Amino acid sequence: MAILDLDDLARNSNTTAPPCHAHAAPASNQRLRQAECKAGDPDPRHHADAEEEEDDELLLKGVRHLCERGGGGITRLPARYVLPPSDRPAAPDHRIGIAGAGGGSGSLIPVIDLACLRAAPPGGQERAAALAELDAACRDYGFFQVVGHGLADGAGGGIAMLDVARRFFELPFGERARHMSPDIRAAVRYGTSFNQLNDGVLCWRDFLKLVCDDLDAVVPTWPEAPADLREVVSSYARSCRRLFRELMEAALEALGIGGAAAGEVLADCDAGSQMLMVNCFPACPEPELTLGMPPHSDYGFLTVLLQDQVNGLEVRHADRWVLVDPLPGALVVNVGDHLEMYSNGRYKSVLHRVRVNSSRSRISVASLHSLPPARVIGPAPELVDDVKNPRMYMDTDFATFLGYLSSAEGKHKSFLQTRRLTTVPPADTTAS
């Protein structure tokens, strides 16, 4: 749903900050991309490289700055944002609606009511039914919406978070630019696109990255404007961390993992990494030619997404891109690569992307959660057996991911696929 700057990760392999997403859309050579555009698109308006040279330095200042320049906005998409025809977003194959929400049709993204889960007594049928719904959502969709979470109102709730995020992106460029940095270890970073220094085609997106691992230490380094940003965002981050732990506790129970094993994972969750990616997708003059974020999967355990009521999130489901209609007051949660590996493939980390539109800006806030960077992730022993559920993934850690970034160009879920075992070792029949 958002991404840390992976180009910097590859250059700063000594960092301990974990990435948020597995790189999905390759950082292609710009000339190759433009050649592909020319070959498949006869419209001369989209061959801007033949008519003008784009100022890369200007574009790397962000989409909002580009739109604000001169005060009149822009009427056509600069060449650096134009995707080759095969990668452009066609009309949505499907809309994922919400039962009773109106406006959606077709298959429904699951909705998990935490209030019901919290009220269900342990060991009872009601709790078993609620856990079965969560298990099915993680297994069949990899995405679900959460209601009854309690994060909507209050000083650090979702409404306040979206409001302060919107006001941050409305600040003058000079104020926002104070937080631009090439250092991935910085607790705060303002940037643009997806993997901005390597992207052959830029994404129609600006972001504010905020590390939340040690709030007492990092909050003083966050932006001073808007004046209430630090208070609102830190309170929201704490609420998201509590929600992440609650969801992980329920997911472990749904997987049948309890006792000391569950306690160890939950302790790692408490000590794990958290990062907020605050995203702005301005209105785009030619949204059919570009994306706000390319197809990608998330690297960690769970991502909690807060969004306004402007749709744009698309999920890959049943070999189609489906547009998710926001449910008022709900948070969107998706499974990350780590949880797919830990569940030995039972839960799915699925591709998703972001569309943009021509009339309305969209704001979203992704809270990305994983275990401590030094933690080795592999399938839970309780979920592996040599007969029915052979081990599907190799163990992995943060250093392995960095090594992959420095040696290969990511595409879609390719990092996760590099950890998948292509052959399953035979069962050990030797008597002990």
C-alpha positions as CSV (number, residue, x, y, z in Angstrom):
1,M,0.0,0.0,0.0
2,A,3.1,2.1,0.5
3,I,6.9,1.6,0.3
4,L,10.1,2.5,2.0
5,D,12.7,3.8,-0.4
6,L,14.3,0.5,-1.6
7,D,17.0,2.2,-3.6
8,D,18.5,3.5,-0.5
9,L,18.1,0.2,1.3
10,A,20.3,-1.5,-1.2
11,R,23.0,1.2,-0.8
12,N,22.8,1.2,3.0
13,S,23.1,-2.5,3.8
14,N,24.3,-1.7,7.4
15,T,20.9,-0.2,8.3
16,T,18.7,-2.1,10.8
17,A,15.5,-0.4,9.6
18,P,13.3,-3.0,7.9
19,P,11.6,-2.4,4.6
20,C,7.9,-2.1,4.3
21,H,7.2,-3.7,1.0
22,A,8.7,-6.2,-1.4
23,H,9.6,-4.3,-4.5
24,A,7.1,-5.3,-7.1
25,A,7.4,-3.0,-10.1
26,P,10.9,-3.1,-11.6
27,A,13.0,0.0,-11.8
28,S,13.4,-0.2,-15.6
29,N,15.7,1.7,-17.9
30,Q,13.9,4.9,-18.8
31,R,14.8,4.8,-22.5
32,L,13.5,1.3,-22.7
33,R,10.2,2.3,-21.1
34,Q,9.9,5.3,-23.5
35,A,10.6,3.0,-26.5
36,E,7.9,0.7,-25.3
37,C,5.5,3.6,-25.0
38,K,6.3,4.7,-28.5
39,A,5.9,1.2,-30.0
40,G,2.5,0.6,-28.5
41,D,1.0,4.1,-28.3
42,P,0.5,6.2,-31.5
43,D,-0.8,9.2,-29.6
44,P,2.0,11.9,-30.0
45,R,0.9,13.6,-26.8
46,H,2.4,10.6,-24.9
47,H,5.8,10.9,-26.6
48,A,6.8,13.9,-24.6
49,D,10.4,12.8,-24.6
50,A,10.5,13.6,-28.3
51,E,9.1,17.0,-27.8
52,E,10.6,18.2,-24.5
53,E,13.2,17.1,-22.0
54,E,11.8,16.6,-18.6
55,D,13.5,18.3,-15.6
56,D,14.2,15.2,-13.4
57,E,15.2,17.4,-10.5
58,L,11.9,19.1,-10.7
59,L,10.0,15.9,-10.9
60,L,11.8,14.4,-7.9
61,K,10.5,17.3,-5.8
62,G,7.2,15.6,-5.9
63,V,3.8,15.5,-7.6
64,R,2.2,18.2,-5.5
65,H,5.1,20.6,-6.3
66,L,4.7,19.8,-10.0
67,C,0.9,20.5,-9.8
68,E,1.4,23.7,-7.8
69,R,4.1,25.1,-10.1
70,G,2.8,28.3,-11.6
71,G,-0.5,28.1,-9.7
72,G,-2.4,26.7,-12.6
73,G,-1.7,23.0,-12.4
74,I,-0.8,20.8,-15.4
75,T,-3.0,19.6,-18.2
76,R,-1.1,16.6,-19.4
77,L,1.1,13.9,-17.8
78,P,4.9,14.4,-18.1
79,A,6.6,11.6,-20.0
80,R,8.4,10.3,-16.9
81,Y,5.0,9.2,-15.5
82,V,3.6,7.5,-18.6
83,L,3.5,3.8,-18.3
84,P,3.9,1.5,-21.3
85,P,0.5,0.4,-22.7
86,S,0.8,-3.1,-21.2
87,D,1.2,-1.7,-17.7
88,R,-1.5,1.0,-17.8
89,P,-4.6,0.5,-15.6
90,A,-7.5,-0.6,-17.6
91,A,-11.1,-0.1,-16.4
92,P,-11.5,-2.1,-13.2
93,D,-12.3,-5.7,-13.8
94,H,-14.5,-5.8,-10.7
95,R,-15.4,-3.8,-7.7
96,I,-15.1,-5.3,-4.3
97,G,-18.1,-3.9,-2.3
98,I,-19.2,-4.2,1.2
99,A,-22.4,-6.0,2.2
100,G,-24.9,-3.3,3.1
101,A,-22.6,-0.5,2.2
102,G,-24.1,0.3,-1.2
103,G,-22.2,1.0,-4.3
104,G,-20.3,-2.3,-4.5
105,S,-21.1,-5.3,-6.6
106,G,-19.6,-8.7,-7.1
107,S,-17.6,-10.5,-4.5
108,L,-17.3,-9.0,-1.1
109,I,-14.1,-8.3,0.8
110,P,-14.4,-9.8,4.2
111,V,-15.3,-7.6,7.2
112,I,-14.1,-8.5,10.6
113,D,-15.9,-6.9,13.6
114,L,-13.4,-6.7,16.4
115,A,-16.1,-5.8,18.9
116,C,-17.7,-9.2,18.3
117,L,-14.4,-11.0,18.6
118,R,-13.6,-9.2,21.8
119,A,-16.9,-10.0,23.3
120,A,-16.9,-13.7,22.5
121,P,-15.9,-15.8,25.5
122,P,-12.7,-17.9,25.0
123,G,-13.4,-21.4,23.9
124,G,-17.0,-20.7,22.9
125,Q,-18.7,-21.2,19.6
126,E,-19.0,-17.5,18.9
127,R,-15.3,-17.0,19.2
128,A,-14.6,-20.0,17.1
129,A,-16.9,-18.6,14.4
130,A,-15.2,-15.2,14.5
131,L,-11.7,-16.8,14.3
132,A,-12.9,-18.9,11.3
133,E,-14.0,-15.7,9.5
134,L,-10.5,-14.1,10.1
135,D,-8.8,-17.3,9.0
136,A,-10.8,-17.4,5.8
137,A,-10.1,-13.8,5.0
138,C,-6.4,-14.2,5.4
139,R,-6.4,-17.5,3.5
140,D,-8.7,-16.6,0.6
141,Y,-8.2,-12.9,0.1
142,G,-5.1,-11.7,2.0
143,F,-7.2,-8.6,2.7
144,F,-10.0,-7.7,5.0
145,Q,-11.6,-4.6,6.5
146,V,-11.9,-4.1,10.3
147,V,-14.7,-2.4,12.1
148,G,-15.3,-2.1,15.8
149,H,-11.6,-1.2,16.2
150,G,-12.1,2.0,18.2
151,L,-9.5,4.0,16.2
152,A,-12.0,6.3,14.5
153,D,-12.4,9.2,16.9
154,G,-10.3,11.0,19.5
155,A,-7.1,13.0,19.4
156,G,-5.1,10.1,17.9
157,G,-8.0,8.5,15.9
158,G,-8.3,8.0,12.2
159,I,-10.2,11.2,11.5
160,A,-7.6,13.3,13.2
161,M,-4.8,11.4,11.4
162,L,-6.3,12.0,8.0
163,D,-6.8,15.6,8.8
164,V,-3.3,16.3,9.9
165,A,-1.9,14.3,6.9
166,R,-3.9,16.4,4.5
167,R,-2.7,19.6,6.1
168,F,0.9,18.5,5.9
169,F,0.7,18.0,2.2
170,E,-0.9,21.4,1.8
171,L,2.1,23.1,3.4
172,P,4.3,25.2,1.2
173,F,6.9,23.1,-0.7
174,G,9.8,24.7,1.2
175,E,8.3,23.4,4.5
176,R,7.8,19.9,3.1
177,A,11.2,19.9,1.5
178,R,13.0,20.3,4.8
179,H,12.4,16.6,5.3
180,M,13.8,15.3,2.1
181,S,16.8,13.1,2.7
182,P,18.8,10.4,0.9
183,D,19.3,8.6,4.3
184,I,17.0,5.6,4.7
185,R,17.9,5.6,8.4
186,A,16.3,9.0,9.0
187,A,13.3,8.8,11.3
188,V,11.5,11.1,8.9
189,R,11.6,11.3,5.1
190,Y,9.6,13.2,2.5
191,G,9.7,11.8,-1.0
192,T,7.9,10.9,-4.1
193,S,7.1,7.9,-6.5
194,F,7.7,4.3,-5.4
195,N,11.5,3.7,-5.6
196,Q,12.2,7.2,-6.7
197,L,15.9,7.2,-7.6
198,N,15.7,4.0,-9.7
199,D,12.1,4.2,-11.1
200,G,12.2,4.4,-14.9
201,V,8.6,5.5,-14.8
202,L,7.6,7.6,-11.8
203,C,4.5,7.0,-9.7
204,W,1.9,9.7,-9.1
205,R,2.5,9.8,-5.4
206,D,4.1,11.8,-2.6
207,F,4.8,10.4,0.8
208,L,6.0,11.1,4.3
209,K,7.8,8.2,6.0
210,L,7.8,8.2,9.8
211,V,9.7,5.5,11.8
212,C,7.8,4.6,14.9
213,D,10.0,2.0,16.6
214,D,11.0,4.1,19.6
215,L,8.5,7.0,19.7
216,D,10.1,8.8,22.6
217,A,13.3,9.1,20.6
218,V,12.0,9.7,17.1
219,V,9.0,12.0,17.6
220,P,11.2,15.1,18.3
221,T,12.7,14.6,14.8
222,W,9.3,14.6,13.1
223,P,7.9,17.7,11.3
224,E,7.0,20.6,13.5
225,A,4.2,21.7,11.1
226,P,1.3,21.3,11.3
227,A,1.6,22.1,15.0
228,D,-0.4,19.1,16.1
229,L,1.3,16.6,13.8
230,R,3.6,15.0,16.4
231,E,0.8,14.6,19.0
232,V,-1.8,13.2,16.6
233,V,0.5,10.9,14.7
234,S,2.3,9.4,17.7
235,S,-1.1,8.7,19.4
236,Y,-2.3,7.1,16.2
237,A,0.9,5.0,15.9
238,R,0.4,3.7,19.4
239,S,-3.1,2.7,18.6
240,C,-2.1,0.9,15.5
241,R,0.6,-1.0,17.4
242,R,-2.0,-2.2,19.9
243,L,-4.3,-3.2,17.0
244,F,-1.5,-5.1,15.3
245,R,-0.9,-7.1,18.4
246,E,-4.5,-7.9,18.9
247,L,-4.9,-9.0,15.3
248,M,-1.7,-11.1,15.5
249,E,-3.0,-12.8,18.7
250,A,-6.2,-13.7,16.9
251,A,-4.4,-14.9,13.8
252,L,-2.1,-17.1,15.8
253,E,-5.2,-18.6,17.6
254,A,-6.9,-19.1,14.2
255,L,-3.8,-20.9,13.0
256,G,-3.9,-23.2,16.0
257,I,-0.6,-21.8,17.5
258,G,-0.7,-21.2,21.3
259,G,1.3,-21.5,24.4
260,A,5.0,-20.7,24.4
261,A,5.2,-20.5,20.6
262,A,2.5,-17.8,20.4
263,G,4.0,-16.0,23.4
264,E,7.4,-15.8,21.6
265,V,5.8,-14.4,18.4
266,L,3.7,-11.8,20.4
267,A,6.8,-10.7,22.3
268,D,8.5,-10.2,19.0
269,C,5.5,-8.2,17.8
270,D,5.8,-6.0,20.8
271,A,9.5,-5.4,20.1
272,G,9.1,-5.3,16.4
273,S,9.3,-2.5,13.8
274,Q,6.6,-0.1,12.8
275,M,6.6,2.5,10.1
276,L,3.9,4.9,9.0
277,M,3.8,5.8,5.3
278,V,1.6,8.8,4.8
279,N,0.6,9.0,1.2
280,C,-0.8,11.7,-1.0
281,F,-2.2,10.9,-4.5
282,P,-3.1,14.3,-6.2
283,A,-5.7,14.5,-8.9
284,C,-4.0,13.5,-12.1
285,P,-4.6,15.0,-15.6
286,E,-4.4,11.7,-17.4
287,P,-5.0,8.9,-14.8
288,E,-5.4,6.2,-17.4
289,L,-1.7,6.5,-18.2
290,T,-0.1,6.0,-14.8
291,L,-0.5,4.6,-11.3
292,G,-0.2,6.0,-7.8
293,M,1.6,2.8,-6.8
294,P,2.6,-0.2,-8.9
295,P,1.7,-3.8,-8.2
296,H,3.5,-4.9,-5.0
297,S,3.2,-7.1,-1.9
298,D,4.1,-6.0,1.6
299,Y,7.3,-7.3,3.2
300,G,6.3,-7.6,6.9
301,F,3.6,-9.4,8.9
302,L,0.5,-7.1,8.7
303,T,-0.3,-3.7,7.2
304,V,-3.1,-1.5,8.6
305,L,-4.4,1.0,6.1
306,L,-6.3,4.1,6.9
307,Q,-7.8,5.9,3.9
308,D,-10.2,8.6,3.1
309,Q,-13.4,8.0,1.1
310,V,-11.7,8.4,-2.3
311,N,-11.2,4.9,-3.7
312,G,-8.0,3.8,-5.5
313,L,-6.8,0.6,-3.8
314,E,-7.0,-2.4,-6.1
315,V,-6.3,-6.0,-5.0
316,R,-5.3,-8.9,-7.2
317,H,-8.0,-11.5,-6.7
318,A,-9.0,-14.5,-8.9
319,D,-6.6,-13.3,-11.6
320,R,-8.2,-9.9,-11.8
321,W,-7.7,-6.4,-10.5
322,V,-10.6,-5.5,-8.2
323,L,-11.3,-2.0,-6.9
324,V,-12.0,-1.8,-3.1
325,D,-14.7,0.6,-2.2
326,P,-13.9,2.2,1.2
327,L,-16.2,1.3,4.1
328,P,-16.7,4.4,6.3
329,G,-14.9,4.0,9.6
330,A,-13.2,0.8,8.6
331,L,-9.5,0.0,8.4
332,V,-8.1,-2.2,5.6
333,V,-5.7,-4.9,6.8
334,N,-3.5,-7.1,4.6
335,V,-1.2,-10.0,5.0
336,G,2.5,-9.4,4.4
337,D,5.2,-11.7,3.0
338,H,6.4,-12.6,6.5
339,L,3.0,-13.9,7.6
340,E,2.6,-15.9,4.4
341,M,6.0,-17.6,5.1
342,Y,5.3,-18.0,8.8
343,S,1.9,-19.6,8.0
344,N,3.7,-21.9,5.5
345,G,1.5,-20.5,2.7
346,R,-1.8,-20.8,4.4
347,Y,-2.3,-17.0,4.6
348,K,-1.7,-15.1,1.3
349,S,0.3,-11.9,0.8
350,V,-1.3,-10.7,-2.4
351,L,-0.4,-8.0,-5.0
352,H,-2.1,-4.7,-4.7
353,R,-1.7,-1.3,-6.4
354,V,-3.2,2.2,-6.4
355,R,-5.1,3.9,-9.1
356,V,-5.4,7.7,-9.4
357,N,-8.3,9.9,-10.7
358,S,-8.7,13.2,-12.4
359,S,-10.9,15.0,-10.0
360,R,-10.0,14.3,-6.3
361,S,-6.8,13.9,-4.3
362,R,-6.6,10.8,-2.1
363,I,-4.9,10.5,1.3
364,S,-4.0,7.2,2.9
365,V,-1.8,6.2,5.9
366,A,-0.3,2.7,6.0
367,S,1.0,1.4,9.3
368,L,3.5,-1.4,8.4
369,H,4.3,-3.9,11.1
370,S,7.0,-6.6,11.3
371,L,9.2,-8.4,13.8
372,P,12.6,-7.1,14.8
373,P,15.1,-7.0,11.9
374,A,17.4,-9.6,13.4
375,R,14.6,-12.1,13.7
376,V,14.8,-15.1,11.3
377,I,11.4,-15.8,9.8
378,G,10.4,-19.3,8.6
379,P,7.3,-21.6,8.7
380,A,6.0,-22.3,12.1
381,P,6.9,-25.9,13.1
382,E,3.3,-26.4,14.2
383,L,2.2,-25.9,10.6
384,V,4.6,-28.2,8.9
385,D,4.6,-32.0,8.5
386,D,6.3,-34.1,5.9
387,V,3.1,-35.7,4.6
388,K,0.2,-33.2,4.3
389,N,1.9,-29.9,4.8
390,P,5.6,-30.0,3.7
391,R,7.7,-26.9,4.3
392,M,7.1,-24.4,1.6
393,Y,9.6,-21.6,2.4
394,M,13.2,-21.2,3.4
395,D,14.1,-19.2,6.4
396,T,14.8,-15.5,5.7
397,D,16.0,-12.4,7.5
398,F,16.5,-8.7,6.7
399,A,20.1,-9.3,5.5
400,T,18.8,-11.8,2.9
401,F,16.3,-9.3,1.6
402,L,19.0,-6.6,1.3
403,G,21.2,-9.1,-0.6
404,Y,18.3,-9.7,-3.0
405,L,17.8,-6.0,-3.6
406,S,21.5,-5.5,-4.4
407,S,21.6,-8.4,-6.8
408,A,18.3,-8.5,-8.7
409,E,15.6,-6.3,-10.1
410,G,12.4,-7.0,-8.2
411,K,9.2,-7.8,-10.1
412,H,5.8,-8.5,-8.5
413,K,6.3,-11.0,-5.6
414,S,9.7,-12.2,-6.8
415,F,11.5,-11.9,-3.4
416,L,8.9,-14.1,-1.8
417,Q,9.2,-16.5,-4.7
418,T,13.0,-16.7,-4.1
419,R,12.3,-18.0,-0.6
420,R,9.9,-20.7,-1.9
421,L,11.2,-24.2,-1.9
422,T,10.9,-25.7,-5.4
423,T,11.3,-29.2,-4.2
424,V,10.1,-30.7,-0.9
425,P,12.7,-32.9,0.9
426,P,11.5,-36.5,1.3
427,A,10.2,-37.6,4.7
428,D,12.8,-39.0,7.0
429,T,11.9,-42.7,7.5
430,T,15.0,-43.6,9.5
431,A,14.2,-45.0,12.9
432,S,15.3,-42.7,15.7
